[in-house]
């Protein structure tokens, strides 16, 4: 664990990063606004570890309109813990957080029979697959009398098909400008039938049993189309890190905590910044503009951020950091920082 007496930052690194900040202010044009925000995550190391210990991995939703079955998601986790790695399509478990010029993994722990594992995303690849997609396309004209028009999923549909139609309607609601769905890539038009949905058991493919859906006086053609859709394959690895909760707490304190601030060992300027950034009445925000103050520089150095400041940032973007864990005044916090 990093303390005031065991700073991980060397003076030269800090100085180089400070030079980068001067360049940052000039490249954006005008004063830069620096914002430090905090989110309390516990009063003890046990509470801190609990924040990252996932007790129900099935709560993670697949990046499909229709979620994977819980049994399948459990099997993914079982494979991960048994074999140490697993690949899965469109299901993101652990993930990295933006941290200036680099990224940092958000801690993610799983427990199995008293053993605790750290899970990290080890890679991802973009791929394509041949899939059925059901979507609702804005109609160019009013349906004829011969067309079958419904206002929602017909009661004759099975449970899964009913969910598919409802999700397609939600997609319509989010498309406020009424853009033709055919203008989007196939996978973005509506509901993809993934590997754990059986198109042969669906009444919606290859031809829906109705022609249009009417919503608030607008009509949408029901379309089932098969083709290539873009998908993301995630790779995860799991490493055993503890055989008890106490060991996990020590691991979290050693590996995920950036620093501990004590009022007795920081300057009055740093203490005031921390009080402001952790004050709920102030929205747990601290801001300043122009040239960065020495106090904020010291805070960012202790949070591991200063060394990852880019030397130049395009004028239409910002510099962002997320997930620096620290303790102040008896409480653990996740700290985030950004510039504009």
RAKAPE-V310734 format. One record per residue. RES is the residue in one letter. PSI is psi in whole degrees, -180 to 180 (999 if undefined). D_LAST is the distance of its C-alpha to the last C-alpha in whole Angstrom. Layout:
BEGIN
RES PSI D_LAST
RES PSI D_LAST
END
This chain:
BEGIN
X 138 31
X 134 29
X -178 30
X -32 29
X -10 32
X 53 31
X 139 28
X -3 27
X 133 25
X 153 27
X -41 26
X -38 26
X -45 23
X -42 21
X -41 22
X -40 21
X -36 17
X -40 17
X -40 18
X -36 15
X -36 12
X -43 14
X -35 14
X -46 10
X -42 9
X -35 12
X -29 11
X -35 8
X 104 10
X -179 10
X 141 9
X 138 6
X 126 5
X 131 7
X 125 8
X 125 12
X 155 14
X 152 18
X 117 20
X 136 24
X 8 26
X 161 29
X -7 32
X 167 33
X -34 33
X -45 35
X -36 33
X -47 30
X -37 32
X -31 33
X -30 30
X -7 30
X 115 34
X 116 34
X -19 37
X 85 37
X -16 36
X -12 37
X -19 35
X 122 32
X 140 33
X 153 33
X 52 31
X 157 34
X -35 34
X 123 37
X 158 37
X 153 39
X 147 42
X -38 42
X -39 45
X -43 43
X -37 40
X -39 42
X -34 44
X -46 40
X -41 40
X -42 43
X -42 43
X -47 40
X -33 42
X -38 45
X -13 44
X -10 41
X 160 39
X 149 39
X 141 37
X 143 36
X 128 35
X 24 32
X 107 32
X 118 29
X -88 30
X 158 28
X 161 25
X 152 22
X 145 19
X 135 16
X 71 15
X -121 13
X 1 16
X -172 18
X 160 19
X 139 21
X 139 24
X 130 24
X 137 27
X 115 30
X 144 34
X 148 37
X 136 40
X 111 44
X 45 47
X -1 45
X 139 44
X 138 40
X 142 38
X 130 34
X 131 33
X 152 30
X 123 29
X -6 31
X 168 30
X 148 30
X 144 32
X 135 31
X 175 35
X 156 37
X 152 40
X 117 42
X 155 42
X 143 43
X 131 40
X 130 41
X 167 39
X 121 40
X 130 39
X 131 39
X 142 43
X -20 44
X 167 47
X 135 49
X 152 50
X 171 54
X -23 57
X -14 57
X 144 54
X 121 53
X 132 50
X 162 49
X -1 46
X -175 45
X 125 46
X 147 50
X -17 52
X -14 54
X 148 51
X 168 50
X -46 48
X -44 45
X -37 46
X -43 45
X -39 42
X -46 41
X -42 42
X -42 40
X -36 37
X -37 37
X -38 37
X -37 34
X -38 33
X -43 34
X -32 33
X -11 29
X 71 30
X -29 30
X 1 30
X 25 34
X 140 33
X 133 36
X -26 35
X -13 37
X -15 34
X 158 32
X 149 33
X -43 36
X -15 34
X 2 32
X -30 34
X -131 36
X 120 37
X 134 38
X 107 41
X -177 40
X -21 43
X 21 44
X 136 45
X 103 48
X -32 48
X -22 52
X 1 52
X 140 50
X -6 51
X -21 48
X 145 49
X -13 50
X 122 51
X 150 49
X 6 52
X 161 51
X -38 50
X 156 47
X 130 45
X 132 44
X 115 41
X 42 41
X -4 43
X 151 42
X 142 43
X 126 42
X 135 44
X 122 45
X 133 44
X 124 45
X 142 44
X 138 44
X -171 42
X 130 40
X 150 36
X 132 33
X 160 33
X 128 31
X 121 33
X 141 32
X 136 34
X 148 34
X 150 36
X 136 37
X 131 38
X 129 40
X -12 39
X 155 41
X 12 44
X 162 43
X -36 41
X -41 41
X -39 40
X -41 37
X -43 36
X -39 37
X -45 35
X -45 32
X -37 32
X -39 32
X -21 30
X -17 27
X 130 27
X -44 24
X 166 25
X 124 27
X 131 26
X 131 29
X -31 29
X -17 32
X 11 30
X 161 27
X 162 26
X -33 26
X -45 22
X -43 22
X -40 24
X -40 22
X -45 19
X -40 20
X -43 22
X -43 19
X -18 17
X 3 21
X 117 22
X -32 23
X -20 23
X 12 20
X 15 18
X 44 18
X 141 15
X 133 14
X 148 11
X 160 11
X 165 9
X -139 11
X 135 13
X 134 13
X 157 16
X -37 19
X -47 19
X -37 16
X -43 16
X -40 20
X -48 18
X -34 16
X -46 19
X -29 21
X 2 19
X 14 20
X -35 16
X -40 16
X -12 18
X 18 16
X 128 13
X 150 13
X -29 15
X 141 13
X 129 10
X 149 11
X -20 9
X 15 9
X 178 8
X 166 5
X 127 7
X 143 9
X 140 13
X 139 15
X 37 19
X 113 19
X 131 23
X 165 24
X 138 26
X 132 26
X 40 29
X 2 31
X 143 28
X 141 26
X 151 23
X 123 20
X 139 17
X 153 14
X 142 10
X 159 7
X 151 4
X 999 0
END
